[in-house]
Structure formats: structure tokens, C-alpha cells
Amino acid sequence: MATMEVLLIEDLDNLGGRGEIVRVKAGYGRNYLLPRKLAIEATAANRKMIERQRAALLKREAVAKSTAELQAEQLRNLVLNFERKVGKHGILYGSVTALDVAEALREKGYEIDKRRVVLKEPIKTEGEFEVEIKLHREVRVTIKVTVTKA
């Protein structure tokens, strides 16, 4: 199996954090990571460039983490309410998805991408649920989501 070493530019779940050198299958690196600018090849020149940028990268990482922690404090007590039509057996017509949660947060003034909202599957019944939001690689917050009858 052909492999290659890449230098990650972005944090990727199940692979590694920004600035790490990881070994991946050659096809995954060439066809997914490199074209999407999620990583660059781990050549000697690129490694030297990253070493020079490491201090700035660490500063940016610290600022991003502190910003995420402040945002987590603001979100900790937030409750999102959704009104949906409900069938006879308490099952929703439609569902509440990660996109719905992200849009509700945007309406409240928080810019959170739907990929940061962790839902194993869409919410399809009424009730109270806890939804996790990944604000940073090391910062996660859980918010309450309430789904009621419309």
C-alpha cells in the first residue's frame, strides 16, 4: 500500500491537528487532502517553512482557543426552542437537524458552522435534548434543545 506524509493545515477529526505530520494513503492525500488545501506534502522545504511559522501558529491557536472558551461560556446556558408539527404517536413531521441548530444559533448572533454541531442522527421526537457543539479541537459545549408541538 502506497503511503505519503502530509503536513496538516487544518484540524481534522480522526487524523490530527493543524501543524502535525501524518502518514496517509497516497490516494487519500492526493485526491482529498491536497486539492481541498487541508494539507501540504511534507517535503523538507515545507517542514522548514512550518517550523518558521510555528510561533505564529501557536499564537493563533492560543487566541482561537481562548475565543472558543469565551463563546462556550456564553452558550452554556442557552436553550434553543423548536416548534414542529407532530403526528399521532409523538413523531415529528420532518426533523430537527444540525443545520436547523446552526441557523437557530445564527439568529441568536453566534456564527457556528453546521459541521461543528454534533448530532448522531436528526431529532425526530418532541422533548428535551442535549446537543454538543465543537467550538475548537479542545473546547466543546453542550446546549439544550427543546422540541415542542406547533
C-alpha positions as CSV (number, residue, x, y, z in Angstrom):
1,M,0.0,0.0,0.0
2,A,1.5,3.3,-1.1
3,T,1.6,6.0,1.6
4,M,2.7,9.5,1.9
5,E,3.5,12.0,4.6
6,V,1.5,15.2,4.7
7,L,1.6,18.3,6.9
8,L,-1.9,19.2,8.1
9,I,-3.0,22.8,7.6
10,E,-6.4,22.3,9.3
11,D,-7.6,20.3,12.2
12,L,-9.2,17.0,11.0
13,D,-11.1,14.7,13.2
14,N,-9.6,11.1,13.4
15,L,-6.4,12.3,11.6
16,G,-4.7,15.1,13.6
17,G,-4.3,18.7,14.4
18,R,-3.0,21.7,12.5
19,G,0.8,21.6,12.0
20,E,1.1,17.8,12.6
21,I,2.8,15.5,10.1
22,V,0.8,12.4,9.5
23,R,1.1,9.3,7.2
24,V,-1.9,8.7,5.0
25,K,-2.6,6.5,2.0
26,A,-1.3,8.2,-1.2
27,G,-4.8,8.3,-2.9
28,Y,-6.4,10.0,0.1
29,G,-3.6,12.6,0.3
30,R,-3.5,13.3,-3.5
31,N,-7.3,13.2,-4.2
32,Y,-8.8,14.6,-1.0
33,L,-6.4,16.4,1.4
34,L,-4.2,18.3,-1.1
35,P,-6.9,19.6,-3.5
36,R,-9.0,20.9,-0.6
37,K,-5.9,22.6,0.9
38,L,-6.3,20.7,4.1
39,A,-2.7,19.5,3.9
40,I,0.5,20.0,2.0
41,E,3.2,17.5,1.2
42,A,5.7,17.0,4.0
43,T,8.8,17.9,2.0
44,A,12.0,19.2,3.6
45,A,11.2,22.8,2.4
46,N,7.6,22.6,3.7
47,R,8.8,21.3,7.0
48,K,11.3,24.3,7.3
49,M,8.5,26.7,6.4
50,I,6.2,25.3,9.1
51,E,9.0,25.4,11.7
52,R,9.4,29.1,10.9
53,Q,5.7,29.7,11.2
54,R,5.3,27.6,14.3
55,A,5.5,30.5,16.7
56,A,2.8,32.4,14.9
57,L,0.7,29.3,14.6
58,L,1.0,28.7,18.4
59,K,-0.2,32.3,19.0
60,R,-3.1,31.9,16.6
61,E,-4.0,28.6,18.2
62,A,-4.0,30.2,21.7
63,V,-6.2,33.1,20.5
64,A,-8.6,30.7,18.8
65,K,-8.8,28.5,22.0
66,S,-9.5,31.5,24.3
67,T,-12.1,32.8,21.9
68,A,-13.8,29.4,21.8
69,E,-13.7,29.2,25.6
70,L,-15.4,32.6,25.9
71,Q,-18.0,31.6,23.4
72,A,-18.6,28.3,25.3
73,E,-19.3,30.3,28.5
74,Q,-21.9,32.3,26.6
75,L,-23.5,29.2,25.0
76,R,-23.5,27.1,28.2
77,N,-26.9,28.3,29.5
78,L,-28.5,28.8,26.0
79,V,-31.7,26.9,25.3
80,L,-33.0,26.5,21.7
81,N,-36.7,26.0,21.2
82,F,-38.1,24.5,18.0
83,E,-41.8,24.2,17.2
84,R,-42.7,21.4,14.8
85,K,-45.8,19.6,13.6
86,V,-46.2,16.3,15.5
87,G,-48.1,13.2,14.4
88,K,-50.3,11.0,16.5
89,H,-47.5,9.0,18.1
90,G,-45.3,12.0,19.0
91,I,-43.1,11.7,15.9
92,L,-42.3,14.9,14.1
93,Y,-43.2,15.7,10.5
94,G,-39.6,16.3,9.4
95,S,-36.9,16.6,12.0
96,V,-34.5,18.9,13.7
97,T,-31.1,18.7,12.1
98,A,-27.6,20.1,12.6
99,L,-28.5,22.8,10.0
100,D,-31.6,23.8,12.0
101,V,-29.5,24.1,15.2
102,A,-26.8,26.1,13.3
103,E,-29.4,28.5,11.8
104,A,-31.1,29.0,15.2
105,L,-27.7,29.9,16.7
106,R,-27.0,32.3,13.9
107,E,-30.3,34.0,14.6
108,K,-29.2,34.4,18.2
109,G,-25.9,36.0,17.0
110,Y,-23.5,33.1,17.1
111,E,-21.7,32.1,13.9
112,I,-21.3,28.3,14.1
113,D,-20.9,26.1,11.1
114,K,-23.3,23.1,10.9
115,R,-20.3,20.8,10.7
116,R,-19.5,21.8,14.3
117,V,-22.9,20.7,15.6
118,V,-22.6,17.1,16.7
119,L,-25.8,15.1,16.2
120,K,-25.6,11.4,15.7
121,E,-28.9,11.5,13.9
122,P,-31.7,14.1,13.4
123,I,-34.1,14.7,16.3
124,K,-37.4,13.1,15.3
125,T,-39.5,13.3,18.5
126,E,-40.6,16.0,20.8
127,G,-38.9,16.6,24.1
128,E,-35.6,18.0,25.6
129,F,-32.3,17.0,24.1
130,E,-28.6,17.9,24.7
131,V,-26.6,18.8,21.6
132,E,-22.8,19.0,21.6
133,I,-21.1,21.8,19.7
134,K,-17.3,21.6,18.8
135,L,-16.0,25.2,19.1
136,H,-12.4,24.2,19.0
137,R,-10.4,21.0,18.9
138,E,-10.2,21.1,22.7
139,V,-13.4,23.1,23.5
140,R,-16.8,21.6,23.4
141,V,-20.1,22.8,24.8
142,T,-23.4,21.2,25.3
143,I,-26.6,23.2,24.8
144,K,-30.3,22.2,25.4
145,V,-32.6,21.9,22.5
146,T,-36.4,21.7,23.2
147,V,-38.8,20.4,20.5
148,T,-42.5,21.1,21.1
149,K,-45.8,20.8,19.2
150,A,-46.6,23.6,16.8
